[in-house]
Amino acid sequence: MHQVDTDPFACQLAVAWSLESSVPPVREQSNLEISTMLRSPFLPRILPRILPRILPRIPTCQRPTRAAILGLLSVCCLFSGGLIAMPGAGANASSAAAGSNSSHAEHNSGPVQGVAMVDYAGMPPAEAAIHPATDPHLDPMDPSMDPDTKVLDLASLGELDGLIEQLVDKRVVFIGESHDRYEDHLNQLEIIRGLHERGNPVAIGMEFFQQPFQDKLDAYVAGDLSEEALLRETEYFERWRFDYRLYRPILRYAREHGLPLIALNLPREITEKVGDGGIKSLSPAEAAMIPSEIDREAPNYRASLQRVFEIHPKTDDASFEHFLEVQLLWDEGMAERAVRWLQAHPESQLIVLAGAGHVEYGRGIPSRVKRRLDVPMSIVMSGQQRPLDPDMADFLLYPQPVGLPKTGLMGVMLDTNSKGQGVVIQGFAQQSGARDAGVKEGDRIIEIGDTAIDSYADIRIALMDSRPGQQMPIAVLRNPLVGGAEQLSFDVTLQ
């Protein structure tokens, strides 16, 4: 197995992002990078090949996914000259469009016959928007034709302070997140801070730490364990992998104010085994670690996961029942752990931080907490890329995007399963400051800056607050053909 230090989100389970949003998280790119990608001369040649495969599937997608795909296709068409040659397009295609953009079309994709830009319904986009396709025999007074329009009074939009006042008397507050959205975590921190400053005895339950490491969180809050040691001893970068800087302000605030941190999630070893063989594959000792009470009949739970499962890339032997059982263990396991805390600390208010898919519509963790302990609770989550549905949550937030500074990267591939001192370099990225500095495949990284390197976590910690363009001293061990290993030092310009 290898890790690439150019991708801090590598090896996440595919289900992780699908449960947070209808649209998978993507790494941030600058407008220049996106523009350069879209202006590729190959784009007009590629789109006609992939559009016939994509377009028929768009109507089956959920609304946010449809919007994202159609938006991307529109931008692609714009950058390719606004014209896409569709296989099989007839001579009656839009001659006005062809006339106005013929120079672009010819330059990008050669002579074009039968050119039209179409949306998934097969209409030109503007016409589809103004004259939606309808059946003349449909009765507009038919109740089934009701668009169920919701109205949002923008004058009533509030601020976080007003929201926090409404959360003061809730025993549990679920704050759903998209894991890689820094603005979501900043809002979580502000809600925690606001409730704590109003005198609430707040505890913070976290999906991203697993239950066997509770003692490490306790030691960190008590000041007996450093932040670096916490990340190593909870195996954070092996078990969660998302950029720790996303969560760091929350953990530091908890430590500064002595707020309990609760590890909610089940051990990865359990859920991975269930993913392969189902709950029945667990040994008696493993089965004792999962909730004894699992509700498989919650309304809409199975159907919603079935839709997620069907759109996921998967192997031919993938089992929906095993997939379902993993989700059930995550939700039931986190709910059971939350309730144990609430029962043991009846004066405490618990703030649960988890992926939005675990809390939206109350069908994941919230309903399973309520089944065990009926207490006042609220669900808060971002409304970005989600329908305005009052059943989804009690409060929807609309923050402005906030990005973390880019971390400097060495541009290396790492063999994290290698034995011996340091971490072995298995290869290099296309742009690699390490290779440019003289580092070679097979070298073992033993030091970055002042940090001794014995694991992948050490590398992530050493580079966490670095920046592209920064000079970083590293030390490696190199095994020559003859003689023992020699230690070499390099100054690497981070990418």
Steps between C-alpha positions, in 0.01 A plus 500: 500500500623851431398851586549805282580814691335699221159361599413536870153357440617178331342165586180640655215251467280603208199501729651773717436778252170371371352519849611859548356643181338406174812634331840345582758729656763624262837648568510875463651631177568855399292663229812504285547124541137431415510738203817337370345155533180601322684677217681180408491443122391143569178604675290545182613156384426330831160651579320356194615154609395525864181707468289218349592290805441774755182667373260201528602448863455857620120477558560215748739707712398691809432869442831639638694247295302592187570866557871440550532286186299736281694796633829331422384404151388858436840632602672237287290601201583865561873437504485279194341773293140439600454225243521127539478262205251237604523163327195451286397868506298582190517785253220687676719599793522860609639688200494829690727359767728348238527830318585702809766262626629328189855628536531350848343175395725459200810588692422266788345199335521537124201527266177450691182357354180502699604702807280561803550552869240297684396438855400163638143535371626540145402867469721804453549628859338841454192354332471229763502763772235719338279232349523189719395184325143413605235256395202695357267245658623570856261691723686786676245478783597139569635489860792288379616799293543723807863627505480526881665842495666621821556869574794628701459846650851642465419777744475236774851359448684488829854483635678233701434681830128464449541133412710433810229650723258242359742216572570584864226274639567203269656196659658389172598714202600316182713713267537332161811572296659446165832371625723705270312831538689724742207739532289215642755439773532871579123511550519195725759679711291817524196304619711313757657826616165678520337226708803471729512878557130493595586266784400166349712201613591398145655173383601435138428166332706434187454253217866531399641328810431134575384369837810297597700826513282680757780498757725690257239775462464520878877534539514769232228712665673456838825630355682169542533428127632735231312566180761310297482204737119504479515472121750214516337305781144524362636400155315801363671506160451128445136491614358836388756671273323833449722803556528533878512878467127486422429382856796649687324820622223291658737266681719784623195688631385187683842455658526867598161494675499142628205387286469119478568345159303181432617242244176386338596268217541123504844352428584487131596134532137416582336696217752378242433138595124558480545664160664182375288234668210659685429504873480123499873484423596660835652285771325490841758745638446737206120467518519610864641835382197595289158622618269223611198694371499580127189641329488382139145624439541876539280674237684591177840399642543195281360672190730802535807276536386288208514810280849580627616144440367490145691808385827393662793348315527147635627154427278238341470308827409805712215424739237760582411314819859529623507865395177558695636326808811720502281813494281357775804428716635850451168666588396263778852490644534878517148537639560241772828665605331842511219368719746336740664838548167679548382249758828514692504883491137614536604866534702501176403631157649288221600653166531225238728573203442256214460482125177654376378163370502365855263770627286635213129423525576360845517151355860419595635578846220730631211252472713231662591727789133589543400132502734442792454831684222745416655840568472842329727515198565706187667434165716770341676464166616690196239569235761524224421266207188371678129550435311741721311225679361569850517128579877492445605691812382752756747762381691543173815713484625686194863594568743658258771256385819513706809315381806384688844607371656236279749273672845456349561161339819312422346323200578143607321165514553315826506129584331505841526123545879487479690370801802665656598853581320792337253493211602374155457718192334286234473758223448865413224729380536668161619814679720401791721727705650193667614347171632834381706528819668163438281258697467156335251215499578258780630772733358487852383834641617515862462872575304800371597828660527426872258204488631144512316283246389146580151497347267663248346696791840651577525631143151652513581666833836632378347660189167611651579871524749523215434702185572452128834657409642447848846342531478194725810309618455122491729209587489159331675167525630363172618144446787495247580189297804441718537576870255612766229765486612861489312801636453789256345844544310707244322834486167433328291776345142407584243503221 
